[in-house]
Amino acid sequence: MTNMLPTVSLIYLSYFSEPFLEEVILSLEQLDYPKEKIKLIFVDNASTDKSCDIIREKLVARSGESFPEVLFFPQEENTGFAKGNNLGINHALLDGTDYVYLHNNDAKLHKEAIKEAVLLAESDRQIGSVQSTMCLWQNEDILNSTGGMVHFLGFGYVRDNGSRQDSVQYKDGEEIAYASGAAVLYRASALREVGLLDPYLFLYHEDLELGWRLRLAGYKNVLSTKSMVYHHYEFKRSIQKFYWMERNRLLVHLSHLRWKTIFLLAPWLIGLEFALLPLSFKGGWFREKFFVWVAWLSPKTWKYLAKKRKESAIIRRVKDKEIVRLFVGKIAHQDVASPIVDRFANPLLSFVWRLILPLIRW
């Protein structure tokens, strides 16, 4: 059985990881996966705490002994989520790995997390990514994510964040719109076909956009209910994040949807821009929203979009109706949660999406 298991490269992107490393290292040491079949690739994004020292002393020094082979790539600058992970992924692909597992710096794995994700992926060649079920590190009875959701207006958010684990039930291998980059197994051959995380997005929606490309190429993103990960998640409000979230949700939609679909959605996308104005004033992020509009006047943005649409057409194997099948009409994201959203916007948008969805037949 051991010899039959495929090879896995686990990518751990470290950024000021010192508070988590002790337990992360312990969880890696206890993984129920053959050491000769797994490689640990640590990338540090210019942390100035003791993260690098801990990685060298407690991991690299024990490479190939009490640990699988460990590779360490410390960076001189913070290259962001996409570039940092891509450094590790590229090395793994060149090394001929069968799977790549992305491991958030503030998460720890159940000992069977990798094995269960791999076994699920091996059950179906069309599975491009496997999302581990994520619970809170601080309280393992509380869920953090059971998969990524995509709203028809471009919002991406995690499902079931804050719900009790025993309050939801999903089938192992259930299809999801995209897998969170915090704890996901990617099929290496699928990444070679569709590409890696997009560094242009820099912050937010990189995993959503990669999940979208996988689905365009005919792969499935699925949830593993048996692969468990514990995420030290804490909601932090950053005004700057609204720039990246707003810019990127529009970039992804315009990169991959057919123009006919965009035309159908256009009135609601434009209407949303007006609806967000008072929310941005109230929330203190009008400046960030303004700079999103400025970005759309930049030739750089349109050059990027033209390139992405060409790349999207090359890998596309399915119609838009297959992609939007997993879209939703409800916004369930704590950044925009409010009585207005819950009582007015969500019922209205859910009704609108039920009307639009059957029209997308191409």
C-alpha positions as CSV (number, residue, x, y, z in Angstrom):
1,M,0.0,0.0,0.0
2,T,2.8,2.4,0.9
3,N,4.5,1.9,-2.4
4,M,1.3,2.6,-4.3
5,L,0.7,6.0,-2.7
6,P,1.6,9.0,-4.9
7,T,4.2,11.7,-4.1
8,V,3.1,14.9,-2.4
9,S,4.9,18.2,-2.0
10,L,3.6,20.2,1.0
11,I,4.2,24.0,0.6
12,Y,4.3,26.0,3.8
13,L,4.3,29.7,3.2
14,S,5.8,31.3,6.3
15,Y,5.1,34.9,7.3
16,F,5.8,35.8,10.9
17,S,4.9,32.2,11.8
18,E,6.8,32.0,15.1
19,P,3.6,31.7,17.3
20,F,2.4,28.7,15.3
21,L,5.5,26.8,14.3
22,E,5.9,24.6,17.4
23,E,2.5,23.0,16.9
24,V,2.8,23.0,13.1
25,I,6.1,21.1,13.4
26,L,4.6,18.6,15.8
27,S,1.6,18.0,13.5
28,L,4.0,17.5,10.5
29,E,6.0,15.0,12.5
30,Q,2.9,13.0,13.2
31,L,1.6,12.8,9.6
32,D,0.3,9.4,8.6
33,Y,2.0,9.4,5.2
34,P,5.2,7.6,4.1
35,K,8.2,9.9,4.6
36,E,9.7,8.8,1.3
37,K,6.5,9.9,-0.5
38,I,6.3,13.4,0.9
39,K,8.5,16.5,0.7
40,L,8.2,19.6,2.9
41,I,8.9,22.9,1.1
42,F,9.1,25.9,3.3
43,V,9.1,29.4,1.8
44,D,9.5,32.4,4.1
45,N,8.2,35.9,3.0
46,A,10.9,38.0,4.7
47,S,9.8,37.5,8.3
48,T,11.8,39.4,10.9
49,D,10.8,37.3,13.9
50,K,12.4,34.0,14.7
51,S,10.5,32.0,12.1
52,C,13.6,31.4,9.9
53,D,15.7,30.3,12.8
54,I,13.1,27.9,14.0
55,I,12.6,26.4,10.6
56,R,16.4,25.9,10.1
57,E,16.9,24.5,13.6
58,K,13.9,22.3,14.1
59,L,13.1,21.2,10.5
60,V,16.0,21.6,8.1
61,A,18.4,20.1,10.6
62,R,16.2,17.0,10.8
63,S,15.6,16.7,7.1
64,G,15.4,13.1,6.0
65,E,15.7,11.8,9.5
66,S,12.7,12.3,11.9
67,F,11.1,14.4,9.1
68,P,10.7,13.8,5.4
69,E,13.1,15.8,3.1
70,V,12.8,19.5,4.0
71,L,13.7,22.3,1.6
72,F,13.8,26.0,2.7
73,F,13.6,29.1,0.6
74,P,13.9,32.3,2.7
75,Q,13.0,35.4,0.7
76,E,14.5,38.9,1.0
77,E,11.2,40.6,0.5
78,N,7.5,39.8,0.9
79,T,6.5,38.5,-2.5
80,G,2.8,38.0,-1.5
81,F,0.7,34.9,-1.3
82,A,0.8,33.9,-5.0
83,K,4.5,34.4,-5.7
84,G,5.5,32.9,-2.4
85,N,3.5,29.7,-3.0
86,N,4.4,29.6,-6.7
87,L,8.1,29.4,-5.8
88,G,7.5,26.2,-3.8
89,I,5.0,24.9,-6.4
90,N,7.4,25.4,-9.3
91,H,10.1,23.5,-7.5
92,A,7.7,20.7,-6.7
93,L,6.5,20.4,-10.3
94,L,10.0,20.4,-11.7
95,D,10.8,17.6,-9.2
96,G,8.0,15.6,-10.7
97,T,5.6,15.5,-7.8
98,D,2.1,14.0,-8.2
99,Y,0.3,16.4,-5.9
100,V,0.9,19.8,-4.2
101,Y,-0.6,20.6,-0.9
102,L,-0.8,24.3,0.2
103,H,-0.5,24.7,4.0
104,N,-1.4,28.1,5.6
105,N,1.2,29.3,8.1
106,D,-1.4,29.6,10.9
107,A,-2.9,26.1,10.4
108,K,-2.0,22.6,11.6
109,L,-2.9,19.3,10.1
110,H,-4.7,16.3,11.5
111,K,-2.3,13.3,11.1
112,E,-4.5,11.8,8.3
113,A,-5.2,15.1,6.5
114,I,-2.8,14.5,3.6
115,K,-3.6,10.8,3.2
116,E,-7.4,11.4,3.1
117,A,-7.1,14.2,0.6
118,V,-4.9,12.1,-1.6
119,L,-7.1,9.0,-1.5
120,L,-10.1,11.2,-2.5
121,A,-8.1,12.7,-5.4
122,E,-7.0,9.3,-6.5
123,S,-10.6,8.1,-6.8
124,D,-11.4,10.4,-9.8
125,R,-8.9,11.7,-12.4
126,Q,-11.2,14.7,-13.0
127,I,-10.6,16.0,-9.4
128,G,-8.3,19.0,-9.8
129,S,-8.3,20.1,-6.2
130,V,-9.3,18.8,-2.8
131,Q,-10.3,21.2,0.0
132,S,-9.7,19.9,3.5
133,T,-12.4,20.6,6.0
134,M,-11.1,23.5,8.1
135,C,-12.1,24.0,11.7
136,L,-10.9,26.6,14.2
137,W,-7.6,25.9,15.9
138,Q,-9.0,27.6,19.0
139,N,-12.1,25.5,19.0
140,E,-12.1,22.3,16.9
141,D,-15.9,22.0,17.1
142,I,-16.4,25.2,15.1
143,L,-16.0,25.2,11.3
144,N,-13.9,27.7,9.4
145,S,-14.6,26.5,5.9
146,T,-16.3,23.7,4.0
147,G,-15.4,25.2,0.6
148,G,-15.4,28.4,-1.3
149,M,-18.5,30.0,-2.6
150,V,-18.8,32.4,-5.6
151,H,-21.5,35.0,-5.8
152,F,-22.8,35.8,-9.3
153,L,-21.5,39.4,-8.9
154,G,-18.0,38.2,-8.1
155,F,-17.8,38.0,-4.4
156,G,-15.9,35.0,-3.0
157,Y,-16.4,33.7,0.5
158,V,-16.0,30.6,2.6
159,R,-18.9,28.4,3.5
160,D,-20.1,27.7,7.0
161,N,-17.5,29.9,8.8
162,G,-18.5,30.0,12.5
163,S,-21.0,27.0,12.3
164,R,-20.8,24.1,14.6
165,Q,-19.2,21.1,13.0
166,D,-22.1,18.8,14.0
167,S,-24.7,21.2,12.4
168,V,-23.7,20.5,8.8
169,Q,-23.3,17.4,6.8
170,Y,-21.8,16.9,3.4
171,K,-20.9,14.0,1.2
172,D,-17.2,13.3,1.0
173,G,-16.1,14.5,-2.5
174,E,-19.0,17.0,-2.9
175,E,-18.2,19.5,-5.6
176,I,-17.5,23.1,-4.6
177,A,-16.9,26.3,-6.6
178,Y,-13.2,26.6,-5.4
179,A,-10.9,25.4,-2.7
180,S,-9.3,27.8,-0.2
181,G,-5.6,28.2,-0.5
182,A,-5.2,27.8,3.2
183,A,-5.6,24.0,3.0
184,V,-5.8,22.4,-0.4
185,L,-4.4,19.5,-2.4
186,Y,-3.8,20.2,-6.1
187,R,-3.3,17.6,-8.8
188,A,0.2,18.4,-10.3
189,S,-0.9,17.5,-13.9
190,A,-3.8,19.9,-13.6
191,L,-1.6,22.7,-12.5
192,R,0.8,22.0,-15.4
193,E,-2.2,22.4,-17.7
194,V,-3.9,25.5,-16.3
195,G,-1.1,27.3,-14.6
196,L,-0.4,28.4,-11.0
197,L,-1.7,31.2,-8.7
198,D,-1.9,34.6,-10.4
199,P,0.5,37.1,-8.8
200,Y,-1.2,40.0,-10.5
201,L,-4.1,39.6,-8.0
202,F,-1.5,39.9,-5.2
203,L,-4.0,39.7,-2.3
204,Y,-7.5,38.0,-2.3
205,H,-9.2,35.8,-5.0
206,E,-6.0,34.1,-6.1
207,D,-7.3,30.7,-5.0
208,L,-10.8,31.5,-6.3
209,E,-9.3,32.4,-9.7
210,L,-7.2,29.2,-9.9
211,G,-10.2,27.1,-8.9
212,W,-12.1,28.8,-11.7
213,R,-9.4,27.9,-14.2
214,L,-9.5,24.3,-13.1
215,R,-13.2,24.1,-13.7
216,L,-12.8,25.8,-17.1
217,A,-10.4,23.0,-18.0
218,G,-13.0,20.4,-17.0
219,Y,-11.6,19.5,-13.5
220,K,-13.6,19.4,-10.3
221,N,-12.9,21.1,-7.0
222,V,-14.2,19.0,-4.2
223,L,-14.5,18.9,-0.4
224,S,-12.9,16.2,1.7
225,T,-14.9,15.6,4.9
226,K,-12.2,13.3,6.2
227,S,-9.1,15.5,5.7
228,M,-9.2,17.8,8.7
229,V,-7.2,21.0,9.2
230,Y,-7.3,23.4,12.2
231,H,-6.9,27.1,11.2
232,H,-6.0,29.8,13.7
233,Y,-8.5,32.2,12.1
234,E,-9.1,35.6,13.5
235,F,-11.2,38.1,11.6
236,K,-9.2,41.3,11.1
237,R,-10.7,44.3,9.4
238,S,-8.2,46.1,7.1
239,I,-9.4,49.0,5.0
240,Q,-6.8,48.4,2.4
241,K,-8.2,44.9,1.7
242,F,-11.3,46.4,0.1
243,Y,-9.2,47.7,-2.8
244,W,-7.9,44.2,-3.6
245,M,-11.3,42.5,-3.0
246,E,-13.2,44.9,-5.2
247,R,-10.6,45.1,-8.0
248,N,-10.1,41.4,-8.1
249,R,-13.7,40.2,-8.1
250,L,-14.3,42.2,-11.3
251,L,-11.0,41.1,-12.8
252,V,-11.8,37.4,-12.4
253,H,-15.4,37.8,-13.8
254,L,-14.1,39.8,-16.8
255,S,-11.2,37.4,-17.4
256,H,-13.2,34.2,-17.7
257,L,-16.9,34.7,-18.4
258,R,-18.1,34.9,-22.0
259,W,-19.1,38.4,-23.2
260,K,-22.8,37.2,-23.5
261,T,-22.8,36.3,-19.8
262,I,-21.1,39.6,-18.8
263,F,-23.8,41.4,-20.9
264,L,-26.6,39.6,-18.9
265,L,-24.9,40.5,-15.6
266,A,-23.9,44.1,-16.6
267,P,-27.0,45.9,-15.2
268,W,-26.5,44.3,-11.8
269,L,-22.7,44.7,-11.8
270,I,-23.2,48.4,-12.6
271,G,-26.1,48.7,-10.1
272,L,-23.8,47.2,-7.4
273,E,-21.3,49.9,-8.0
274,F,-23.9,52.6,-7.0
275,A,-25.1,50.5,-4.1
276,L,-21.6,50.2,-2.7
277,L,-21.1,53.9,-2.7
278,P,-23.0,54.6,0.6
279,L,-21.5,51.5,2.1
280,S,-18.0,52.6,1.3
281,F,-18.6,56.0,2.8
282,K,-20.1,54.5,5.9
283,G,-17.3,51.9,6.2
284,G,-14.5,54.3,5.6
285,W,-13.2,52.7,2.4
286,F,-14.5,55.1,-0.3
287,R,-10.8,56.0,-1.0
288,E,-10.1,52.3,-1.8
289,K,-13.2,52.1,-4.0
290,F,-12.2,55.2,-5.8
291,F,-8.8,53.8,-6.6
292,V,-10.5,50.6,-8.0
293,W,-12.2,52.9,-10.5
294,V,-8.8,54.6,-11.3
295,A,-7.3,51.1,-11.8
296,W,-9.9,50.4,-14.5
297,L,-8.8,53.5,-16.4
298,S,-5.3,52.1,-16.6
299,P,-4.1,50.6,-19.9
300,K,-2.2,48.0,-17.7
301,T,-5.5,46.6,-16.5
302,W,-6.9,46.2,-19.9
303,K,-3.7,44.7,-21.2
304,Y,-3.9,42.2,-18.4
305,L,-7.5,41.4,-19.2
306,A,-6.8,40.9,-22.9
307,K,-4.0,38.4,-22.0
308,K,-6.2,36.6,-19.4
309,R,-9.1,36.2,-21.8
310,K,-6.8,34.6,-24.5
311,E,-5.3,32.2,-21.9
312,S,-8.8,31.4,-20.6
313,A,-10.0,30.6,-24.1
314,I,-7.1,28.2,-24.6
315,I,-7.8,26.1,-21.5
316,R,-11.6,26.2,-21.8
317,R,-13.3,22.9,-22.1
318,V,-16.7,23.7,-20.6
319,K,-19.5,26.2,-21.2
320,D,-20.4,29.1,-19.0
321,K,-23.5,27.3,-17.9
322,E,-21.3,24.6,-16.3
323,I,-19.2,27.3,-14.5
324,V,-22.1,29.4,-13.2
325,R,-24.0,26.2,-12.0
326,L,-22.2,26.5,-8.7
327,F,-22.7,30.3,-8.3
328,V,-25.0,31.6,-5.6
329,G,-27.2,34.7,-5.2
330,K,-26.7,35.2,-1.5
331,I,-23.9,37.2,0.0
332,A,-22.7,35.6,3.2
333,H,-19.5,37.5,4.1
334,Q,-18.8,39.2,7.3
335,D,-17.2,42.2,5.6
336,V,-20.5,43.2,4.0
337,A,-23.0,41.7,6.5
338,S,-25.7,44.1,7.7
339,P,-29.4,44.2,8.2
340,I,-29.8,45.8,4.8
341,V,-27.9,43.0,3.1
342,D,-29.7,40.3,5.1
343,R,-33.2,41.7,4.8
344,F,-33.2,43.3,1.4
345,A,-30.1,42.6,-0.8
346,N,-29.9,38.9,-0.3
347,P,-33.6,38.1,-1.1
348,L,-33.5,40.4,-4.1
349,L,-30.2,39.1,-5.5
350,S,-31.2,35.5,-4.9
351,F,-34.4,36.1,-6.8
352,V,-32.5,37.8,-9.6
353,W,-30.0,35.0,-9.9
354,R,-32.8,32.4,-10.1
355,L,-34.1,34.4,-13.1
356,I,-30.8,34.8,-14.8
357,L,-29.3,31.4,-14.3
358,P,-31.6,29.5,-16.7
359,L,-30.8,32.1,-19.5
360,I,-27.1,31.1,-19.5
361,R,-27.2,28.2,-22.0
362,W,-23.9,28.8,-23.7
